[in-house]
Amino acid sequence: MATKTFGIQPTLNNAYWGGVPYHANIGLRATMPERGKILSLSLKLARVNDSDVPIVWGAIWNRSNGTLLAQSNHTHSPTNTFTTPGNMGIYTFAFDQPQIEAGTLLWIGYGKRSNQSGRALYYGIHTSTSGSTIDRNDDSQSAPATTFTTDTTYSNHALWIEVTYKTGGQIKVWNGVSFVDKPLKSWSGSSWMEKTVKHYKDSSWVESN
């Protein structure tokens, strides 16, 4: 098993914020680089003022159909009050290791409680990142939307975000040019089922790397 990351961490030059129900779900357009299990997602966030207490989840949606693929197993309520993009805090959201296939089109970002006052939230961005796009909606919700639909699109905008995932438990096959990861399959009697490759190490079976 190998632990890897993807995302983008630009120097922040701006930040957007929303109260009720604005900027409820925010997603940077991305693609899953390889088959893996999501471990965590990190964002740069801040509250609007001392009296606001945002409630935020890390969230990942399928960009092909809007389906919520993964939601963090806890929330954060940023305690730092926004003054400049440079003072925003990094908040890391843990996941219960949902598996996402290679090449899946994603929105990676957050969903916040947006149906109550006093929950306003800032998120850090860079407004001149060629090729990056942020999508948002303004749903009134108590938790991340189960289906993401786009209300507003910010072209050439990058959300500061890092996704950590693990990959492994597969075999490598020569394709004529290089070795590529492929899942191991076994016949169940009616169909081929994917199986995880493991090896014995330190008194237990662990996924192969």
C-alpha positions as CSV (number, residue, x, y, z in Angstrom):
1,M,0.0,0.0,0.0
2,A,1.2,3.5,-0.9
3,T,-0.1,6.8,0.4
4,K,-0.3,9.6,-2.2
5,T,-1.9,13.0,-2.7
6,F,-3.5,15.1,-5.4
7,G,-5.0,18.6,-5.5
8,I,-3.6,22.1,-5.8
9,Q,-2.1,24.4,-3.2
10,P,-1.6,27.8,-4.8
11,T,-0.6,31.0,-3.0
12,L,-4.0,32.4,-2.0
13,N,-4.8,35.8,-3.4
14,N,-8.5,35.9,-2.5
15,A,-11.3,34.3,-0.5
16,Y,-15.0,33.9,-1.0
17,W,-17.7,33.6,1.7
18,G,-21.3,32.8,2.0
19,G,-24.0,33.0,4.7
20,V,-27.6,31.6,4.3
21,P,-27.8,29.7,2.0
22,Y,-24.9,30.9,-0.2
23,H,-21.8,28.9,-1.2
24,A,-23.3,25.8,0.4
25,N,-21.4,23.3,-1.7
26,I,-18.0,24.1,-3.3
27,G,-16.1,21.8,-5.6
28,L,-12.8,22.0,-7.5
29,R,-13.0,20.0,-10.8
30,A,-10.6,17.1,-10.6
31,T,-10.0,13.5,-11.8
32,M,-9.2,10.6,-9.6
33,P,-5.6,9.8,-10.6
34,E,-5.8,6.1,-9.9
35,R,-7.9,3.5,-8.0
36,G,-7.6,4.4,-4.3
37,K,-9.3,4.8,-0.9
38,I,-9.8,8.3,0.3
39,L,-8.1,9.0,3.7
40,S,-8.5,12.8,4.1
41,L,-9.1,16.1,2.5
42,S,-7.6,19.4,3.5
43,L,-8.9,23.0,2.9
44,K,-8.0,26.5,3.9
45,L,-10.9,28.1,5.7
46,A,-11.9,30.8,8.2
47,R,-15.0,32.1,9.9
48,V,-16.5,35.5,9.0
49,N,-16.5,37.0,12.5
50,D,-16.2,36.0,16.1
51,S,-19.9,35.3,16.5
52,D,-20.2,33.0,13.4
53,V,-19.7,29.2,14.0
54,P,-19.6,27.4,10.6
55,I,-20.2,23.7,10.4
56,V,-18.4,22.1,7.5
57,W,-17.8,18.6,6.0
58,G,-15.2,17.6,3.5
59,A,-17.0,16.2,0.4
60,I,-16.3,14.5,-2.9
61,W,-18.9,14.3,-5.7
62,N,-19.0,12.4,-9.0
63,R,-18.9,15.1,-11.6
64,S,-20.6,12.9,-14.2
65,N,-23.9,12.6,-12.3
66,G,-23.5,14.8,-9.2
67,T,-23.7,11.9,-6.8
68,L,-22.1,12.3,-3.4
69,L,-19.3,9.7,-3.3
70,A,-17.7,10.5,0.0
71,Q,-18.4,12.7,3.0
72,S,-16.0,13.2,5.9
73,N,-16.8,11.3,9.1
74,H,-16.7,14.5,11.2
75,T,-17.1,18.3,10.8
76,H,-14.9,21.3,11.5
77,S,-16.0,24.7,12.8
78,P,-13.2,27.1,11.9
79,T,-12.1,29.2,14.9
80,N,-9.9,31.7,13.0
81,T,-11.6,34.9,11.9
82,F,-10.8,36.0,8.4
83,T,-8.5,39.0,7.9
84,T,-6.5,38.2,4.8
85,P,-6.2,35.1,2.5
86,G,-2.7,34.5,4.0
87,N,-4.0,34.0,7.6
88,M,-6.5,31.2,6.7
89,G,-6.1,28.0,8.6
90,I,-5.7,24.5,7.2
91,Y,-8.5,22.1,8.2
92,T,-8.2,18.4,7.5
93,F,-11.2,16.1,7.2
94,A,-10.9,12.4,7.7
95,F,-12.9,9.8,5.7
96,D,-13.8,6.2,6.2
97,Q,-11.7,5.1,3.2
98,P,-14.3,5.0,0.5
99,Q,-12.8,3.6,-2.7
100,I,-12.9,5.6,-6.0
101,E,-12.0,4.2,-9.4
102,A,-9.2,5.7,-11.6
103,G,-10.4,8.3,-14.0
104,T,-13.6,9.2,-12.1
105,L,-14.5,12.8,-12.8
106,L,-14.8,14.6,-9.4
107,W,-15.8,17.7,-7.5
108,I,-13.5,17.9,-4.4
109,G,-14.4,20.4,-1.8
110,Y,-16.8,21.0,1.1
111,G,-20.5,21.0,2.0
112,K,-21.6,23.3,4.9
113,R,-24.7,23.8,7.0
114,S,-26.4,26.7,5.1
115,N,-29.9,26.7,6.4
116,Q,-29.1,28.6,9.7
117,S,-27.8,32.1,10.3
118,G,-24.5,32.5,12.1
119,R,-22.8,29.8,9.9
120,A,-21.0,32.0,7.4
121,L,-17.7,30.6,6.0
122,Y,-14.7,31.9,4.1
123,Y,-12.7,29.5,1.8
124,G,-9.4,30.4,0.2
125,I,-8.8,30.6,-3.6
126,H,-6.4,31.8,-6.3
127,T,-8.3,33.7,-9.0
128,S,-5.8,33.3,-11.9
129,T,-5.0,29.6,-12.1
130,S,-5.2,28.6,-15.8
131,G,-7.1,25.4,-16.4
132,S,-8.7,25.2,-12.9
133,T,-12.4,25.6,-12.3
134,I,-14.5,25.9,-9.2
135,D,-18.2,25.1,-9.2
136,R,-20.7,26.1,-6.5
137,N,-24.3,26.0,-5.5
138,D,-26.5,27.8,-3.0
139,D,-28.6,24.9,-1.6
140,S,-30.4,25.4,1.8
141,Q,-29.1,22.3,3.6
142,S,-28.2,20.9,7.0
143,A,-25.4,18.7,5.5
144,P,-23.6,18.2,2.1
145,A,-25.9,17.8,-0.9
146,T,-26.4,14.2,-1.9
147,T,-26.5,15.5,-5.5
148,F,-24.4,18.4,-6.6
149,T,-25.9,20.7,-9.2
150,T,-24.0,23.8,-10.4
151,D,-25.4,27.3,-9.8
152,T,-22.2,29.3,-10.4
153,T,-18.9,28.5,-12.1
154,Y,-15.5,30.3,-11.5
155,S,-13.2,29.6,-14.5
156,N,-9.4,29.8,-13.9
157,H,-10.0,29.7,-10.1
158,A,-8.3,27.2,-7.9
159,L,-9.5,26.0,-4.5
160,W,-6.6,25.4,-2.1
161,I,-7.1,21.6,-1.5
162,E,-5.2,18.4,-0.9
163,V,-6.7,14.9,-1.0
164,T,-4.7,12.0,0.6
165,Y,-5.5,8.5,-0.6
166,K,-4.0,5.0,-0.4
167,T,-3.6,2.6,-3.3
168,G,-2.3,-1.0,-3.4
169,G,-3.5,-4.5,-3.2
170,Q,-3.1,-5.0,-7.0
171,I,-0.8,-6.8,-9.4
172,K,1.4,-5.3,-12.0
173,V,1.1,-6.4,-15.7
174,W,3.4,-5.6,-18.6
175,N,1.5,-3.9,-21.4
176,G,4.3,-3.8,-23.8
177,V,5.6,-0.5,-22.7
178,S,5.5,-0.4,-18.9
179,F,4.1,-2.2,-15.8
180,V,0.6,-1.1,-14.9
181,D,-1.5,-1.8,-11.9
182,K,-4.4,-4.3,-12.5
183,P,-6.9,-5.8,-10.1
184,L,-6.6,-9.5,-9.3
185,K,-9.8,-11.4,-10.1
186,S,-11.1,-14.9,-9.2
187,W,-14.0,-16.9,-10.6
188,S,-16.9,-17.1,-8.1
189,G,-18.8,-19.7,-10.1
190,S,-20.9,-17.2,-11.8
191,S,-18.7,-14.1,-12.4
192,W,-15.2,-12.7,-12.0
193,M,-14.8,-10.9,-8.6
194,E,-12.0,-8.5,-7.7
195,K,-9.7,-9.6,-4.9
196,T,-7.1,-7.7,-3.0
197,V,-3.5,-8.9,-3.2
198,K,-1.9,-9.2,0.3
199,H,1.3,-10.4,1.7
200,Y,2.3,-11.6,5.2
201,K,4.3,-9.0,7.2
202,D,4.9,-8.6,10.9
203,S,2.4,-11.3,12.0
204,S,-0.5,-10.0,9.8
205,W,-1.7,-9.8,6.2
206,V,-1.3,-6.4,4.6
207,E,-2.2,-5.0,1.2
208,S,0.7,-5.3,-1.3
209,N,2.3,-2.1,-2.5
